[in-house]
Amino acid sequence: MSTHEVILYSREGCHLCEVVKESLQRLADRATFAWREVDIDQDEELRKKYNNEVPVVFINGRKAFKHHMSEGEFLRKLAAR
């Protein structure tokens, strides 16, 4: 079974980013995926691309969520990919 790749684009001091990060940490016990967090403010191109959208969650290279993430919807999208 392959592991899904999840990327959370976020920035320091972002409350919504912290909420999504906590959700991903909880969900890691319930589903098979590897996730990492990327600070958009460390990369000019990422900051330009996602400045007004963080947090942004990608599942297997496809944008799945921005601003908010439902845990149930995350699991559904993960299963579908």
Backbone as a printed PyTorch tensor [residue, N CA C, xyz], in Angstrom:
tensor([[[  0.8470,  -1.1910,   0.0000],
         [  0.0000,   0.0000,   0.0000],
         [  0.8820,   1.2390,   0.0000]],

        [[  0.6610,   2.1290,  -0.9350],
         [  1.5010,   3.3200,  -1.0090],
         [  1.0030,   4.3750,  -0.0200]],

        [[  1.9420,   5.1600,   0.4310],
         [  1.6310,   6.2320,   1.3680],
         [  1.2870,   7.4880,   0.5830]],

        [[  0.2290,   8.1340,   0.9750],
         [ -0.1570,   9.4010,   0.3520],
         [  0.7580,  10.5020,   0.8600]],

        [[  1.0740,  11.4550,  -0.0280],
         [  1.8920,  12.5960,   0.3560],
         [  0.9800,  13.8000,   0.5860]],

        [[  1.0950,  14.3820,   1.7640],
         [  0.2980,  15.5560,   2.1290],
         [  1.2600,  16.6900,   2.4600]],

        [[  1.0180,  17.8470,   1.8670],
         [  1.8300,  19.0340,   2.1530],
         [  0.9180,  20.1200,   2.6820]],

        [[  1.3310,  20.7040,   3.7910],
         [  0.6320,  21.8440,   4.3880],
         [  1.4770,  23.0860,   4.1560]],

        [[  0.9790,  23.9970,   3.3350],
         [  1.6370,  25.2850,   3.1450],
         [  1.0740,  26.2340,   4.1880]],

        [[  1.9670,  26.8090,   4.9770],
         [  1.5290,  27.6420,   6.1040],
         [  2.5190,  28.7850,   6.3200]],

        [[  2.2960,  29.5150,   7.3990],
         [  3.2400,  30.5540,   7.8000],
         [  3.1890,  30.6950,   9.3130]],

        [[  4.2670,  31.1840,   9.8550],
         [  4.3650,  31.3840,  11.2940],
         [  3.3350,  32.4250,  11.7380]],

        [[  2.7290,  32.1890,  12.8980],
         [  1.7650,  33.1330,  13.4460],
         [  0.3750,  33.0230,  12.8410]],

        [[  0.1170,  31.9890,  12.0620],
         [ -1.1740,  31.7930,  11.4030],
         [ -2.0200,  30.8420,  12.2530]],

        [[ -3.0740,  31.3660,  12.8720],
         [ -3.9240,  30.5430,  13.7380],
         [ -4.5930,  29.4040,  12.9630]],

        [[ -5.1280,  29.7150,  11.7860],
         [ -5.7830,  28.6710,  10.9880],
         [ -4.7930,  27.5700,  10.6080]],

        [[ -3.5350,  27.9500,  10.3680],
         [ -2.5020,  26.9590,  10.0380],
         [ -2.2860,  26.0130,  11.2140]],

        [[ -2.2860,  26.5520,  12.4130],
         [ -2.1150,  25.7230,  13.6130],
         [ -3.2770,  24.7450,  13.7670]],

        [[ -4.4810,  25.1930,  13.4820],
         [ -5.6610,  24.3320,  13.5770],
         [ -5.5380,  23.1610,  12.5960]],

        [[ -5.1430,  23.4600,  11.3660],
         [ -4.9980,  22.4050,  10.3550],
         [ -3.8530,  21.4670,  10.7340]],

        [[ -2.7670,  22.0060,  11.2510],
         [ -1.6390,  21.1680,  11.6560],
         [ -2.0550,  20.2010,  12.7680]],

        [[ -2.8220,  20.6820,  13.7310],
         [ -3.3180,  19.8080,  14.8010],
         [ -4.2240,  18.7180,  14.2320]],

        [[ -5.0510,  19.0590,  13.2610],
         [ -5.9130,  18.0610,  12.6250],
         [ -5.0770,  16.9950,  11.9270]],

        [[ -4.0460,  17.4140,  11.1860],
         [ -3.1980,  16.4470,  10.4910],
         [ -2.4860,  15.5260,  11.4780]],

        [[ -2.0660,  16.0740,  12.5960],
         [ -1.3990,  15.2410,  13.6120],
         [ -2.3650,  14.1970,  14.1650]],

        [[ -3.6190,  14.5910,  14.4110],
         [ -4.6350,  13.6380,  14.8870],
         [ -4.9330,  12.5820,  13.8310]],

        [[ -5.0840,  13.0240,  12.5900],
         [ -5.4640,  12.1220,  11.5050],
         [ -4.3610,  11.1300,  11.1510]],

        [[ -3.1240,  11.4540,  11.4560],
         [ -2.0030,  10.5550,  11.1410],
         [ -2.1610,   9.2060,  11.8390]],

        [[ -2.9060,   9.1730,  12.9340],
         [ -3.1610,   7.9110,  13.6360],
         [ -4.2710,   7.0970,  12.9840]],

        [[ -5.0590,   7.7380,  12.1350],
         [ -6.2380,   7.0830,  11.5580],
         [ -6.1010,   6.7300,  10.0850]],

        [[ -5.1040,   7.2650,   9.4150],
         [ -4.9510,   7.0420,   7.9730],
         [ -3.4730,   6.9460,   7.6210]],

        [[ -3.2050,   6.3660,   6.4590],
         [ -1.8250,   6.2080,   6.0130],
         [ -1.4550,   7.3650,   5.0950]],

        [[ -0.6740,   8.2860,   5.6290],
         [ -0.1490,   9.3790,   4.8230],
         [  1.0700,   9.9600,   5.5250]],

        [[  1.9550,  10.5090,   4.7200],
         [  3.1210,  11.2120,   5.2410],
         [  2.8940,  12.6880,   4.9540]],

        [[  3.0830,  13.5270,   5.9540],
         [  2.8430,  14.9430,   5.7260],
         [  4.0240,  15.7690,   6.1900]],

        [[  4.1300,  16.9210,   5.5640],
         [  5.1620,  17.8760,   5.9560],
         [  4.5960,  19.2720,   5.8210]],

        [[  5.1970,  20.1450,   6.5870],
         [  4.7620,  21.5450,   6.5910],
         [  5.8160,  22.3830,   5.8830]],

        [[  5.3610,  23.3050,   5.0340],
         [  6.2560,  24.2020,   4.3130],
         [  5.8450,  25.6340,   4.6420]],

        [[  6.8010,  26.4220,   5.1480],
         [  6.5630,  27.8300,   5.4770],
         [  6.6870,  28.6440,   4.1970]],

        [[  5.5890,  29.2170,   3.7330],
         [  5.6080,  29.9500,   2.4670],
         [  6.4810,  31.1970,   2.5330]],

        [[  6.7000,  31.7340,   3.7240],
         [  7.4930,  32.9510,   3.8460],
         [  8.9890,  32.6900,   3.6700]],

        [[  9.3720,  31.4320,   3.5420],
         [ 10.7750,  31.0840,   3.2970],
         [ 11.0800,  30.9740,   1.8010]],

        [[ 10.0630,  31.1600,   0.9690],
         [ 10.2310,  31.0120,  -0.4820],
         [  9.3720,  32.0710,  -1.1680]],

        [[ 10.0120,  32.9750,  -1.9000],
         [  9.2950,  34.0940,  -2.5130],
         [  8.1880,  33.6420,  -3.4540]],

        [[  8.4480,  32.6020,  -4.2500],
         [  7.4280,  32.1130,  -5.1880],
         [  6.2210,  31.5380,  -4.4530]],

        [[  6.4790,  30.7640,  -3.3920],
         [  5.3650,  30.2090,  -2.6160],
         [  4.5810,  31.3160,  -1.9290]],

        [[  5.2820,  32.3300,  -1.4310],
         [  4.5800,  33.4460,  -0.7820],
         [  3.6770,  34.1500,  -1.7850]],

        [[  4.1690,  34.3900,  -2.9970],
         [  3.3480,  35.0390,  -4.0290],
         [  2.1360,  34.1800,  -4.3800]],

        [[  2.3500,  32.8820,  -4.4690],
         [  1.3020,  31.9690,  -4.9070],
         [  0.2200,  31.7580,  -3.8470]],

        [[  0.6180,  31.6400,  -2.5710],
         [ -0.3310,  31.2360,  -1.5220],
         [ -0.5310,  32.2730,  -0.4210]],

        [[ -0.0500,  33.4930,  -0.6150],
         [ -0.0790,  34.5090,   0.4400],
         [ -1.4480,  34.6820,   1.0870]],

        [[ -2.4990,  34.7250,   0.2790],
         [ -3.8480,  34.9580,   0.7990],
         [ -4.6680,  33.6810,   0.9420]],

        [[ -4.0180,  32.5170,   0.8420],
         [ -4.7520,  31.2520,   0.8800],
         [ -4.3970,  30.3620,   2.0550]],

        [[ -3.3010,  30.6490,   2.7630],
         [ -2.8630,  29.7240,   3.8230],
         [ -3.9020,  29.6020,   4.9170]],

        [[ -4.0000,  28.4310,   5.5000],
         [ -3.2660,  27.2270,   5.1540],
         [ -3.8100,  26.5810,   3.8790]],

        [[ -2.8890,  25.9860,   3.1180],
         [ -3.2480,  25.2610,   1.9020],
         [ -2.7580,  23.8260,   2.0730]],

        [[ -3.6350,  22.8690,   1.7930],
         [ -3.2880,  21.4580,   1.9270],
         [ -3.3510,  20.7980,   0.5540]],

        [[ -2.2550,  20.1320,   0.1930],
         [ -2.1940,  19.3490,  -1.0400],
         [ -2.1690,  17.8770,  -0.6690]],

        [[ -2.9050,  17.0800,  -1.3970],
         [ -2.8800,  15.6220,  -1.2470],
         [ -2.3880,  15.0570,  -2.5740]],

        [[ -1.2700,  14.3520,  -2.5240],
         [ -0.6840,  13.7500,  -3.7310],
         [ -0.5460,  14.7570,  -4.8680]],

        [[ -0.0790,  15.9630,  -4.5410],
         [  0.1950,  16.9680,  -5.5570],
         [ -0.9940,  17.7730,  -6.0350]],

        [[ -2.1730,  17.5280,  -5.4710],
         [ -3.3730,  18.2740,  -5.8790],
         [ -3.9170,  19.0820,  -4.7100]],

        [[ -4.2470,  20.3440,  -4.9830],
         [ -4.7870,  21.1990,  -3.9240],
         [ -6.1130,  20.6280,  -3.4520]],

        [[ -6.2150,  20.4100,  -2.1320],
         [ -7.4230,  19.8130,  -1.5720],
         [ -8.1920,  20.7870,  -0.6830]],

        [[ -7.4760,  21.6840,   0.0000],
         [ -8.1190,  22.6190,   0.9310],
         [ -7.3420,  23.9280,   0.9720]],

        [[ -8.0540,  25.0040,   1.2610],
         [ -7.4090,  26.2630,   1.6250],
         [ -8.2450,  26.9110,   2.7170]],

        [[ -7.5830,  27.6220,   3.5880],
         [ -8.1770,  28.3140,   4.7360],
         [ -8.6560,  27.3690,   5.8420]],

        [[ -9.4650,  26.3920,   5.5130],
         [-10.0240,  25.4680,   6.5050],
         [ -9.9530,  24.0460,   5.9640]],

        [[ -9.9750,  23.0730,   6.8840],
         [ -9.9630,  21.6760,   6.4650],
         [-10.8550,  20.8680,   7.3960]],

        [[-11.8130,  20.1700,   6.8320],
         [-12.6630,  19.2510,   7.5740],
         [-11.9440,  17.9140,   7.6630]],

        [[-11.8550,  17.3530,   8.8650],
         [-11.1750,  16.0680,   9.0300],
         [-11.8860,  14.9680,   8.2510]],

        [[-13.2070,  14.9560,   8.2970],
         [-13.9650,  13.9540,   7.5620],
         [-13.7590,  14.0830,   6.0580]],

        [[-13.7880,  15.2960,   5.5620],
         [-13.5780,  15.5310,   4.1270],
         [-12.1450,  15.1720,   3.7340]],

        [[-11.1790,  15.4400,   4.6150],
         [ -9.7930,  15.0590,   4.3550],
         [ -9.6930,  13.5470,   4.1570]],

        [[-10.3000,  12.7830,   5.0640],
         [-10.2500,  11.3150,   4.9560],
         [-10.9260,  10.8360,   3.6790]],

        [[-12.0280,  11.4670,   3.2870],
         [-12.7160,  11.0940,   2.0480],
         [-11.8180,  11.3720,   0.8360]],

        [[-11.2110,  12.5560,   0.8140],
         [-10.3520,  12.9060,  -0.3240],
         [ -9.1150,  12.0060,  -0.3590]],

        [[ -8.5770,  11.6760,   0.8010],
         [ -7.4120,  10.7980,   0.8660],
         [ -7.7620,   9.4260,   0.2860]],

        [[ -8.9120,   8.9130,   0.6340],
         [ -9.3440,   7.5920,   0.1540],
         [ -9.6000,   7.5930,  -1.3510]],

        [[ -9.9810,   8.7390,  -1.8890],
         [-10.3240,   8.8320,  -3.3010],
         [ -9.1040,   8.9950,  -4.2000]],

        [[ -7.9430,   9.2640,  -3.6190],
         [ -6.7620,   9.5470,  -4.4440],
         [ -5.7870,   8.4270,  -4.4390]]])
